[in-house]
Amino acid sequence: MERQYDVIVVGAGNGGLAAAANTAKAGCSTLLLEKHNLPGGCATSFRRGRFEFEPSLHELCSVGTEDRPNVVYKVFDDLGAKIDWCYEHDLFRTIVKGQDGYDITLKSGVDAFCDSMEEAVPGCYASVRAFLDLKPKIDAAIDYIYASKGNPNPVVMLVKHTDFMRTAGHSVEEVMTALGMPQKAQDLINTYWGYLGVPTDELNAMHFLNMLYGYVSDGAAMAHHRSHELSSALVDVIEKHGGEIRYNSEVTEFLYREDGSCCGVVANGEKLYAKEVISNVIPHNVFNMSDPKVIPEENLKLANAREFGISVATVYLGLDCTAEELGMNDYTVFIKGDSYPRDQYNNRLEDGLYIVNCLNKVVPDSSPEGTCTLFFTMPLFGCDMPRDLRPQDYKKFKNDLAKRYIEDAEKTLGISIVPHIEEISIATPVTFARYLGTPEGTIYGYKLSGWDSLMARTAGEKEDYAIPGLSFCGGHYIRGDGYSCAYIMGEMIGKRVAKRLKGGV
Ligand SMILES: Cc1cc2nc3c(=O)[nH]c(=O)nc-3n(C[C@H](O)[C@H](O)[C@H](O)COP(=O)(O)OP(=O)(O)OC[C@H]3O[C@@H](n4cnc5c(N)ncnc54)[C@H](O)[C@@H]3O)c2cc1C
């Protein structure tokens, strides 16, 4: 007889792992299916020579500490997963190249951040603080919207959440300008657009503030054993609570009952059934693996109307010298060709903005003694890859790209990198498309902007994909981008499904 699970989770990325850990812990029989031989999706590791590289995580926001736990700390702590958290005390260093450029380091901690902003741009203090002060007001409004299951009372919203209503529909730059923030201060803070892939004249203010506050208030965090530690900790929770994980198990089909509800999947040719299916896989792929007759037309239209989010090109370097010998004093450096985010975005193929990380500055023993690693990230869309690039020219394309950025960093930072390179690995949106299986190699699911902003998705959650028995979680879901959001959504969906299975609503 076929075994029926309570829950099947498809994909062991951050969202899928958090969802499966929560359903297993709640006592639901849980099967997690992952196409790779390792958990984590983006949150994994790979080896070259004597170096074990972190492929994706620069830093996590909204972690907090044991004394002041923030939401991500709680996701792990509530599951009984102990993580050895490390913290970065500077927020970031940002360099604008050229004659009118600047080189500024901002601090984390709300007071220290505002002070460092005031030092960089005299007179900006009050407007920066006013911007940060909006954060608790958003939280209260979003909590209310979630509690109302996406059906908030408009009068309550207007009366109790006035600041939220006044700002929620506006871009980052509109809100900052309304608060009287000088342009240079805006540009400095808005350096972070690079982490979200949407420039700040388009990006929703509340969405940006959520991430900004998560870095400013707690400092950026990193697990001592990097993202693989986070994924492994969630695997332990799933297994401890009797959940089953099958690796090398690519799902190729989603199964539906006659009434259109989802009842299982096919992996390695085997039909597997469950009362509920949670997909960590982007809806585009799920719908392509489903009988087109069962997907409601409005769901197909919604998926097709959404734009794919940004991807990245990355260069991972293992160097035969320490960070100190290299002269690398910072953990995160944003290097920009222009000061204005929209210009950086438009010039993304010509070094508009890129990020250099030296993990050893936060986790000194993250590479063998006497060595260090550098991690370059360039925001790019999958569609930015040259259309006429032939397979035989791909290697040269990657090498040229890496050379250009390494040389630029050497010049800008005044350090000598090339003679120290022992290992190098280069990834492009093509790599991420292949590894994660996402369309155009998107690492953030769908672009959060305009009609499809975080606010619109939160308010319209009820109207999102409405196939009974099928839920989504991960970077492609409501909160979009990044590790923190994927964990938070995984937890929320896992708990929601478990509650439903136990007779709640
Ligand atoms: C280079 C890089 C740098 C980044 N830096 C940061 C950062 O510093 N901070 C931050 O917060 N975020 C960062 N991110 C983004 C972050 O990694 C992602 O937003 C987040 O991990 C997405 O999680 P997810 O749950 O959507 O899963 P994903 O990581 O997309 O995982 C999905 C999983 O599903 C599996 N899968 C796919 N199809 C199938 C199938 N058919 N059957 C079975 N399994 C399947 C995949 O193998 C994968 O394991 C970065 C990403 C990259 C690539």
The ligand as an ORCA input file, in Angstrom:
! r2SCAN-3c Opt
* xyz 0 1
  C      25.898     34.481     -4.552
  C      24.743     34.736     -3.635
  C      24.907     35.610     -2.576
  C      23.853     35.834     -1.676
  N      24.079     36.616     -0.571
  C      23.116     36.733      0.364
  C      23.385     37.389      1.604
  O      24.484     37.817      1.888
  N      22.366     37.516      2.492
  C      21.131     37.031      2.240
  O      20.254     37.168      3.097
  N      20.844     36.397      1.081
  C      21.810     36.222      0.149
  N      21.555     35.529     -1.009
  C      20.175     35.107     -1.315
  C      19.763     33.863     -0.575
  O      20.749     32.885     -0.677
  C      18.440     33.334     -1.141
  O      17.499     34.380     -1.236
  C      17.841     32.262     -0.262
  O      18.812     31.322      0.122
  C      16.724     31.580     -1.036
  O      16.253     30.500     -0.287
  P      15.130     29.547     -0.852
  O      14.459     28.934      0.319
  O      14.241     30.268     -1.802
  O      15.866     28.349     -1.537
  P      16.929     28.082     -2.696
  O      18.283     28.353     -2.140
  O      16.574     28.625     -4.028
  O      16.753     26.518     -2.725
  C      15.742     25.808     -3.421
  C      16.054     24.340     -3.268
  O      15.147     23.578     -4.062
  C      15.886     22.565     -4.738
  N      15.129     22.183     -5.928
  C      14.876     22.947     -7.006
  N      14.104     22.258     -7.878
  C      13.864     21.047     -7.324
  C      13.117     19.905     -7.727
  N      12.460     19.875     -8.889
  N      13.082     18.831     -6.905
  C      13.737     18.839     -5.707
  N      14.457     19.907     -5.281
  C      14.509     20.995     -6.075
  C      17.210     23.221     -5.052
  O      18.209     22.282     -5.334
  C      17.460     23.979     -3.756
  O      18.085     23.186     -2.790
  C      22.595     35.232     -1.904
  C      22.427     34.342     -2.976
  C      23.490     34.079     -3.822
  C      23.319     33.065     -4.924
*
